[in-house]
């Protein structure tokens, strides 16, 4: 199992995450993923932190922070690191799905598909509300 799968499948221990919002947990996981990618690529290139720091024009301590999983990268820093390590940097920003709860079931509607006219929406709601009445 690779690092991506491990992070994706990591279970959150309740005592550890109590009081931490899901957004904070997601941030921690994403920072850990970025840090691990940088560290694995550096190691695969046969560089220690000091050598990588020299290549990046920063201190070894900064590289250590990058690889700690807690450093809050700027986009500029990430682009520079990826460029030097020959990694592709492509942020994947996408819309969340909208959820409609009609008290009987929850329907997920992808953002691209949720643009309908008011008449279409009323027709859908009328159909949904009459399902079970017969």
C-alpha positions in Angstrom: 0.0 0.0 0.0 1.5 3.3 -1.1 1.5 6.6 0.9 -1.5 7.9 -0.9 -3.6 4.9 0.1 -2.3 5.0 3.7 -3.3 8.7 4.1 -6.6 8.2 2.3 -7.5 5.2 4.5 -6.1 6.5 7.7 -8.6 6.2 10.5 -9.0 9.1 12.9 -8.7 8.1 16.5 -11.6 9.7 18.5 -9.5 10.8 21.4 -7.0 12.4 19.1 -9.5 14.2 16.9 -12.0 15.2 19.6 -12.6 19.0 19.3 -11.0 19.2 15.8 -13.3 20.0 12.9 -13.4 17.9 9.8 -11.9 20.8 7.9 -8.9 20.8 10.2 -8.5 17.1 9.9 -8.6 17.5 6.1 -5.9 20.2 6.2 -3.7 18.0 8.3 -4.1 15.1 5.9 -3.3 17.2 2.9 -0.3 18.8 4.5 1.0 15.3 5.4 0.5 14.2 1.8 2.4 17.1 0.4 5.2 16.7 2.9 5.5 13.0 2.2 5.6 13.5 -1.6 8.4 16.0 -1.2 10.4 13.8 1.2 9.9 10.7 -0.9 11.0 12.5 -4.1 14.1 14.0 -2.4 15.1 10.5 -1.1 14.5 8.9 -4.5 16.9 11.5 -6.0 19.5 10.4 -3.4 19.6 13.8 -1.6 19.8 14.4 2.1 18.0 17.5 3.6 21.2 19.5 3.5 21.8 18.9 -0.2 18.1 19.6 -1.0 18.3 22.8 1.0 21.3 24.0 -1.0 19.5 23.2 -4.2 16.5 25.2 -3.1 18.5 28.1 -1.6 17.0 27.6 1.9 18.3 26.2 5.2 18.3 22.6 6.2 15.9 23.6 9.0 13.4 24.9 6.4 13.5 21.6 4.5 12.9 19.9 7.8 9.8 22.1 8.4 8.6 21.3 4.9 8.9 17.6 5.5 7.3 17.8 9.0 3.8 17.6 7.7 2.9 20.8 9.6 4.3 23.5 7.4 1.7 25.7 5.7 3.1 26.1 2.2 2.4 29.1 -0.1 1.6 28.3 -3.7 4.8 30.0 -4.8 6.9 27.7 -2.5 5.1 24.6 -3.7 5.6 25.6 -7.3 9.3 26.2 -6.7 9.7 22.9 -4.9 7.9 20.9 -7.5 9.8 22.6 -10.3 13.2 21.7 -8.7 12.0 18.1 -7.9 10.5 17.6 -11.4 7.1 17.1 -9.9 3.8 18.2 -11.5 1.9 20.7 -9.5 -1.7 20.9 -10.4 -4.2 21.9 -7.8 -7.5 20.1 -8.0 -10.1 22.5 -7.0 -13.7 21.4 -7.7 -17.2 22.2 -6.6 -18.8 20.2 -3.8 -22.0 18.4 -4.4 -25.2 20.0 -3.2 -27.4 17.8 -0.9 -31.2 18.0 -0.9 -33.0 16.4 2.0 -36.7 15.8 1.4 -37.2 14.1 4.8 -37.3 10.7 3.2 -34.0 10.4 1.4 -31.0 12.6 0.7 -30.2 13.2 -3.0 -26.7 14.4 -4.1 -26.7 16.6 -7.0 -23.3 17.4 -8.7 -22.8 21.2 -9.2 -22.8 21.1 -13.0 -26.1 19.3 -13.1 -28.0 21.5 -10.6 -28.7 24.4 -13.0 -32.4 24.0 -13.9 -35.3 26.3 -14.5 -37.8 27.0 -11.7 -40.5 25.2 -13.7 -38.2 22.1 -13.9 -37.5 22.2 -10.2 -41.2 22.5 -9.4 -42.0 19.5 -11.6 -39.3 17.4 -9.9 -40.5 18.4 -6.5 -44.1 17.5 -7.4 -43.0 14.1 -8.8 -40.9 13.5 -5.7 -43.7 14.4 -3.3 -46.3 12.2 -5.1 -44.1 9.1 -5.2 -45.7 6.8 -2.6 -49.2 8.3 -2.9 -51.3 5.8 -4.8 
